[in-house]
Amino acid sequence: MACCSCHMNRRAFLELSALGTASVSLAGIAPVYAGRQIEDWNPDKPLAQFGKPLKVQPVLMYTVSEYRKQRSFKSWGGIQNDKAADREADRLTQELQKLKQESEFPVEILPVAKAKTVEEAGKVHRRDYDAIIIYPARGGGDLLRACISKEKDTVIFARKSSGPVYYWYEALSVKYLQTEKETADEALKQGKYVHVEDVVIDDIDELKWRLRALHAVKNFLGTKIVALGGPWGKYSPEAPEIATGKFGMEIIDVSYEDLAARIKNARANKRLAQKSKEWAKRYIAIPGTTLKTDMTFVENCFVLYHIFKDLMLEHNTDAFTIRNCMAAIMPMSETTACLTLELLNDEGYMAFCESDFVIIPAGVLPVSYTHLRAHETSLHLVCRLLLE
């Protein structure tokens, strides 16, 4: 996570170190490590990037003006024919590719589709995408409604000053858009599938943070997380059930007995023991770091670091939490897990203490999203999307 310009965070401290490292192979030590290799702790590596890319389908909506003698035949707007639409589609492709290159989150931009009829709009929805961006240059309300997805997230981008003006820059209204004054259910009964906050005028950066919010929601829902010692909810025992039921979280329950066996096997690895000592020395050498305890406790934290990363690798996840960090874990590991969790967070993983699923969902969502530098308005959009 970024810090303010006048202070240096832990990640910045770590990046001051410049030593090279190799990999420690744990193959043959125990079945859990068989044939596997985990990279060394390396503070010089950039933050890990996790999450599935957001697949976006852009749609240029327009109609062609047909000449009618002695009649008004050109509707309002800067795109009146197929050639103008082709130029606009090329421009949209360039703008979206630039957005993709500048985005801190993974996004896949599908080729721009063009929809002049309700039937063409219907064909677009047969494609595989996570979110659709409608560019409503021209056309009637029936065409707009046909372009809007009833199942996937929709963003509307209209031009006023950034290019050929769109008819729907002027025509969009609460007839088609949900407002804060009505619930989602009330709006759906009226056929409103898009919120007023899902509309962007001219501003590509504003479009980007909406896509960032949708990426966060996509990667938050269904999060898989290792819960060492099992899950619980402080003051709310139903919290794990809500996390799995409402947000689709998959909680991997790993026992303390499993951890004890892993610690025993890891300590039998002389090479890992040596590496843990080297990593601890390197960590203590970070500028501004002062050791006020026994060095052995720091070394043991790096043994846990290796084990925790192995658990995440084994279960194919980037999220981890541990319960009873003190009473249950300290006798096994002869250290606390606090530094270990910090090391994982510094690398970009999601690592929490206490296994408390009252607060873990609220922690996972910002992390899915703070890799991407949270924007206050975008976070509001994320929360609205989840509540809906």
Summary of the structure (lengths in Angstrom):
residues: 388
radius of gyration: 26.1
end to end distance: 27.9
largest distance: 92.4
contacts: 1176
relative contact order: 0.13
helix: 43%
strand: 15%
